[in-house]
Every structure is written in structure tokens, then in C-alpha cells.
Amino acid sequence: MFLKRRSRQLLDNNELKALWVLLDKHQSLPLSPTTSSMSGGGNSDEQTINYKDFQTVALKAGPKYKKYLSPLVFAKLQQQNSGRVSIMALFNYVMRKTWLQQTRIGLSLYDVTGQGYLRESDLESYILELIPTLPQLDGLEKSFHSFYVCTAVRKFIFFLDPLRTGRVRIQDILACSFLDDLLELRDEDLPKDLQEVNWFSAPSALRVYGQYLNLDKDHNGMLSKEELAGYGTGTLTGVFLDRVFQECLTYDGEMDYKTYLDFVLALENRHEPQALHYLFRILDINGQGYLDTFCLNYFFRAIQEQMRKHGQEPVSFHDIKDELFDMIKPVCPTKITLQDLFNSGQGETLVSILIDLNGFWTYENREAMAAETNDEPADGT
């Protein structure tokens, strides 16, 4: 009842249109070019409104619009102390605010405990009921819906619940960009390139699930360590995969789809703090809270073995060790903490060097690759 009452307080489409008509009708006269340049105002062709006319609109609009047309909103949106606000910026602000409140109410309807959190099962219900409203997902088979929901929910859980408490704050869901990405699927004409980079799109979800099925050679619905070794280009080291299976939730030594999704999200987003947190836990073989020379050598030996297998001359650990410490510049010269990885901005590079032959090869040949890029003609031929 409370949420329904709050919902009635929001502006509907007709009320938003009425606001636009009012703003358009009461827009202020354009500033003269001289006044505009002196006040630091923007484009002289832009429709703007001064504070006096803004107050007139607020008065005529009525009490329902009061919170959107407050002096504080005007102060926030005014253009470089010009004493004016762009009508378009103001209208977009009101629309965005209304959308956020609508979404918050929509999410809160799934908050069973009423404490501002959604559990994994609550998020699953929300997304399952959202699917019919997203035209871009119309082509998905009904039988795939449960896998789609699992794929979508996992991104929320992985990034917004890194401590694995089993719940995500509604406030955090609204603050991140994931809902924008999800609701982008309402656009029937969403370009293919945008679909490919959107984790929630049908092609993306089918790609991830298809990779999982391709890796599952014995078709038992789970992945063994040997099967997971085929992930990507097949260049992840055995030592790293051993640690993944030690640290992550498995069933009789095999990985299910949810655990696989965490693994994919970590490896595809190595620059993100949550992914580095996941990978650092795997690299920290002794659970000390830092990586020392022993840890680095332990993982790098597996890179050396892969180099031998591919007929390459292995790089000496002593040659790479100092480079790693110089790259990260840890607070303590002999220990690399998770915070050091964040501070350096090079966490993704260090992790890639230690777990993936391709990652190490890319690092070793970075200068040659950069030179090749610079040598390419401007027309791309």
C-alpha cells in the first residue's frame, strides 16, 4: 500500500508533457550576445529559463511538481552562474528522477524483507517478470529463460555483492549502470554492435551459455578442470585452474553454471575492483593477504612450462620479478596487497602475466605491438 501510494505521487506521461508545455511557454527571452559572453552562458540559441520565470512555472505546475522545481534544483542545473537553466536539461532531470523513483518502487515490490535489499531469488523474480517487456528478448526460447535469468542476475551479484552476503542493496542497483543496460533492450532497433557489448542482450547471453555447453565435453551439465582448460584460447595455466577449483564452489570437483559465470565475469573484467578481488584470492595461495616472491614464482613457473610446450625459450623469473614489483610499486617492497593492485592501476596486467600465456606474451611484446599500431597508415590499409 505504501509503495502504491508513492507510485501515485510520481509524474505520469501526461503530466510530463504538461510540464514541457509550461516550460516552453514560459522560457525566458534570449540573452544578448554581450550579456551571454559576460555571464559565461552557453549557446545563445538554446532555450533557457531564468529564476523568476522558473518560479512562475513552479507555481502554475502545482504541488505534485514541487520537489522537481525547487530552488535547489535550479541552483544545481544553472549554467556557469548565468542565473539561467537550460529547459532541456531541466526536463531531462525531471524525467530521469521520475524514472529512478519508478524503478526504485518497482524493485522494492520484490524486497520481501522490506529492508532495502534484494536477495538472489528476489532479483531472479524481478528479471523473469521483466523479460516480456523487453522486445530485444522476444526471440529467446521459453526453455532458455531460466538460464538467461541466471546469467543476468549473476552480474548484479558478482559486482554488487563481492563479499557474498547473498543480497544486494536496491540503492546500489540504482547507482550502477546495469539497469540502464538491461532496459536498453526495450529499444526494438538496438544496433548489433551495442547488443554485442551488452551483457544482458540475447546474443551475449547465448554466447556465454554456448561456450559453457561447448566446454562440457561429457555433457553432464558441469565442467571439470580439464574441460575448463579449453576456456578462451586455452592458454590459462594448469596451476591457476587448480587454484580456481580449490577456492570456488564446486560439486564433486566440478563447476556449475553459476560458478562458471563468476569465472567469466572476473576474466572479462580484469580491470574492475571486484574482478581483481576474485583473482587476488586465487593468487594468494597461503591466504596471507599479500603476494610475495614465492607466490609470484609459483604461478610464473607454469607460464615457463607453457612456453617450453610451445617451443619458446622460457623467460627467467628473476628477469620478470623486478618488473612486476616496479609496475605495482607496493607500499611494502616485498609484498603486493590487493590495495596495491588498485592503487597502481596495473592489477589487470600483473594478473594476466601470472595466469595466462597470452597475457604474458602480450606484455612481453607490448612495444613491438605499439610500434605496429603506430606504423599503420591513417586510412587503415
Buried (B, 14 or more C-beta within 10 A) or exposed (E): EEBEEBBEEBBEEEBBEBBBEBBEEBBBEBBEEEEBEEBEBBEEEBBBBBBEBBBBBBEEBEEBBEEBBEEEBBEEBBBEEBBBBBBEBBBEBBBEBBBEBBBBBBBBBBBEEEEBBBBBEBBBBBBBEBBEEBEBBEEBEEEBBEBBBBBBBBBBBBBBBBEEEEBBBBEBBBEBEBBEBBBBBEEEEBEEEEBEEBBBBBEBBBEBBEBBEEBBEEEEEBBBBEBBBBBEEEBBBEBBBBBBBEBBEBEEEBBBBBBBBBBBBBBEBBEBBBBBBBBBBBBBBEEEEBBBBEBBBBBBEBBBBBBEEEEEEEBEBEEBBEEBBEBBEBEEEEBBBBEBBEBBEBBBBBBBBBBBBBBBBBBBEEEEEEEEEEEEEEEEE
